[in-house]
Amino acid sequence: MSRMSVSNSPFLLGFDEIERAIERVTRTASDGYPPYNIERIAKTEDQAERLRITLAVAGFTSAQLQVTIEEGQLVIRGRQQEDKEHHYLHRGIAARQFQRVFLLAEGMQVAGADLQNGLLSVDLIRPEPQRMVKKIDIIVRD
């Protein structure tokens, strides 16, 4: 039984790359750590509409976190070193590494990142869509 692909429609030309990107993101989104929120921040007079991704990264310092853009993806990594100085009777808070990947639409820009009270917020600027109309000349051949 074959799977019907969205990009197989004769009206969607050149969208096969989008389908591959969606498959790649769904494979990497299986881990639930760290939990995160995504919120839309409405446009104001002096700022465009933004998206804010907030990750719960309690126990991480800014030096242990890394926010990068790699091949059209926002990649957020956290790395903690194992604590060898303490002898724990019970260890419920583990030193854990993570990587969260968010696929960015073309034109999305990262405005900045902020770490406060164990929450890492990354603001993204959504560009204003521009309506483009381009006339194509028709060549008449006899």
VMD Tcl script that draws the C-alpha trace (Angstrom):
set ca {
  {0.00 0.00 0.00}
  {1.59 3.29 -1.04}
  {1.20 6.54 0.82}
  {-0.46 9.43 -0.98}
  {1.79 12.47 -0.86}
  {0.57 16.06 -0.76}
  {3.22 16.98 -3.33}
  {1.75 14.48 -5.84}
  {-1.01 16.94 -6.69}
  {-0.63 18.33 -10.22}
  {-1.37 21.83 -8.84}
  {1.47 21.84 -6.29}
  {4.66 22.20 -8.29}
  {8.04 22.26 -6.56}
  {6.79 21.54 -3.03}
  {8.65 18.23 -2.59}
  {11.32 19.97 -0.48}
  {8.65 21.09 1.99}
  {7.41 17.52 2.39}
  {10.96 16.30 3.10}
  {11.41 19.08 5.68}
  {8.18 18.10 7.46}
  {9.27 14.46 7.60}
  {12.67 15.50 9.01}
  {11.09 17.65 11.73}
  {8.58 14.99 12.80}
  {11.40 12.48 13.24}
  {13.33 14.80 15.58}
  {10.29 15.94 17.63}
  {9.74 12.64 19.44}
  {11.48 13.59 22.72}
  {9.42 15.74 25.09}
  {12.40 17.32 26.87}
  {12.61 20.17 27.51}
  {9.00 21.30 27.42}
  {8.32 24.44 25.40}
  {5.66 26.98 24.42}
  {5.22 28.85 21.16}
  {3.24 32.07 21.29}
  {2.25 34.69 18.76}
  {2.93 38.30 19.77}
  {0.69 40.70 17.88}
  {2.02 43.49 15.72}
  {2.33 46.88 17.38}
  {3.02 50.32 15.96}
  {6.79 49.95 16.35}
  {7.23 46.15 16.02}
  {6.19 43.56 13.45}
  {4.33 40.38 14.41}
  {6.64 38.00 16.27}
  {6.71 34.43 17.45}
  {8.27 33.55 20.79}
  {9.56 30.07 21.62}
  {10.04 29.56 25.36}
  {11.85 26.48 26.68}
  {11.94 25.37 30.33}
  {15.69 25.01 30.92}
  {15.94 25.13 34.72}
  {19.46 24.37 35.91}
  {21.17 25.50 32.69}
  {23.37 28.58 32.55}
  {23.71 30.72 29.44}
  {27.16 29.19 28.87}
  {25.56 25.71 28.71}
  {22.98 26.77 26.10}
  {23.51 27.36 22.40}
  {21.06 28.87 19.88}
  {22.04 28.58 16.20}
  {20.49 28.69 12.75}
  {21.57 25.74 10.62}
  {20.27 25.18 7.09}
  {16.97 26.97 7.68}
  {16.42 25.44 11.10}
  {16.53 27.00 14.56}
  {18.60 24.61 16.71}
  {18.65 24.99 20.49}
  {21.12 22.82 22.41}
  {21.80 22.40 26.10}
  {24.82 20.61 27.56}
  {25.52 20.11 31.25}
  {28.59 18.46 32.70}
  {28.21 15.63 35.20}
  {28.67 16.90 38.75}
  {31.53 14.86 40.25}
  {32.08 17.05 43.32}
  {28.89 16.00 45.13}
  {27.90 12.63 46.54}
  {24.13 12.33 46.12}
  {21.93 10.10 48.30}
  {19.12 10.70 45.83}
  {19.50 12.28 42.39}
  {16.19 13.36 40.89}
  {17.63 16.23 38.86}
  {19.88 14.67 36.25}
  {22.49 16.48 34.19}
  {20.95 16.04 30.78}
  {21.70 17.16 27.25}
  {19.04 18.17 24.77}
  {18.55 19.43 21.26}
  {15.36 21.04 19.97}
  {14.97 21.78 16.26}
  {12.40 24.13 14.75}
  {12.04 24.46 10.98}
  {11.93 28.13 9.95}
  {9.87 29.43 7.07}
  {11.77 31.34 4.44}
  {12.45 34.88 5.57}
  {11.99 34.22 9.32}
  {14.59 36.08 11.36}
  {15.80 35.42 14.90}
  {15.53 38.71 16.82}
  {17.29 37.47 19.95}
  {17.36 35.08 22.90}
  {16.80 35.75 26.59}
  {17.37 33.55 29.66}
  {15.39 34.51 32.75}
  {14.19 32.46 35.74}
  {14.99 29.14 34.07}
  {13.13 30.00 30.86}
  {14.93 30.51 27.55}
  {12.92 32.71 25.17}
  {13.82 33.04 21.49}
  {12.00 35.73 19.51}
  {11.39 35.31 15.79}
  {10.27 38.04 13.43}
  {7.73 37.02 10.85}
  {8.24 39.05 7.66}
  {5.30 40.89 6.15}
  {4.08 38.98 3.08}
  {4.40 40.97 -0.10}
  {1.92 40.56 -2.89}
  {3.80 40.16 -6.13}
  {2.28 40.18 -9.57}
  {4.57 39.57 -12.50}
  {3.30 39.73 -16.04}
  {4.63 37.08 -18.39}
  {4.83 38.14 -22.03}
  {3.39 35.72 -24.54}
  {5.50 35.13 -27.62}
  {3.47 34.53 -30.73}
  {4.99 32.06 -33.18}
  {3.53 31.42 -36.62}
}
mol new
graphics top color blue
foreach p $ca { graphics top sphere $p radius 0.5 }
foreach p [lrange $ca 0 end-1] q [lrange $ca 1 end] { graphics top cylinder $p $q radius 0.2 }
display resetview
